[in-house]
């Protein structure tokens, strides 16, 4: 039986081209010339896949998407978007669209995409490059992030990666570098939250001999080390005001000076920034420079929390276990269906990093070839039904040691401190004898 495809496109020439091309690939194609007609046809539930433009007369492509989702949520919807409006397509994917294509549409790309969505569930690997761990998942939110990554990677644009701790921001930064023209150059990462202001300035820009007591020789900084490549400034929301101005100058003038130096050095560096903070809110509070924020937000990519794409957890579990077992030199560990269900039901406040940490502990402790619910019970915090409870459990298990609790949750110490303040957990738990 032929798969039935609905095309909703108002431009006559493009609509006929898409009809003809997909019909030649063996599909039963119906078309609509405006949004209202597309909505009526989508509501019929008669189609196996829908391709719709976003900008349509009488009703939008988002309304066609909504009508299809209401009638048959399992039907894949591909949206077409004009060049330069990729973010609109990403918003559509957040509403449930399975994919998007930019105009002008390449027929081979459309045919391959249609075949992927009608020919069975594609594999879980989204982005792969030599020397970079693959990005795994099929949820629309992570697919949207992967598509944006591939779109921006070949350019020289500054990228701002946003998302909670543990969502894979450094992994995406490495993917951007691996798919860029700078791939043969160095990839250098700096955690801006790991060092105080004075040390971080020296770490980023280096220093000249005699710049301060103990500076017995010239030392290069991370901007020097990243020349010809990519520099990731992770947790950039933690930058002190003085360093914010220096980073802004690098972005504006592509130049910097070492601490204690007068010679201007050209910065041949592609900058990627990452943060788990709400930078616009920090700008409004005067905690982050607005001019730096606008320079960083040339191309923002938002990474979803693991709880927002829980359907990807089974594939992530199998992928992580395979890599962990190979690294530990132990036999392959296969999760049982019930173990997968248990893992998929957790909120994972530390996201993929927390899941990976738990699975590594399980691989070390588990003696059989199957990972069962019983193997996980002692590793999962009991009653971890929300983020606050998960943090409470981690603090209890570590007897109040925040560094140990942060490691068990798979988040940074600084992030845990912020969450402890947010949930008013300072001083929790009370130590015995007090």
Secondary structure, 3 states (H helix, E strand, C coil): CCCEEEEECCCHHHHHHHHHHHHHCCCEEEEECCHHHHHHHHHHCCCCEEEEECCCCCCCHHHHHHHHHHHCCCCEEEEEECCCCHHHHHHHHHCCCCEEEECCCCHHHHHHHHHHHHCCCCCCEEEEECCEEEEECCCHHHHHHHHHHHHHHCCCCCEEEECCCCCCHHHHHHHHHHCCCCCCCCEEEEECCCCCHHHHHHHHHCECCCCCCCCCCCECCHHHHCCCCEEEEECHHHCCHHHHHHHHHHHHHCEECCECCCCCEECCCEEEEEECCCHHHHHHCCCCCHHHHHHHCCEEEECCCHHHHHHHHHHHHHHHHHHHHHHHCCCCCEECHHHHHHHHCCCCCCHHHHHHHHHHHHHHHCCCCEECHHHHHCCCCCCCCCHHHHHHHHHHHCCCCHHHHHHHHCCCHHHHHHHHHHCCCCCCCCCCCC
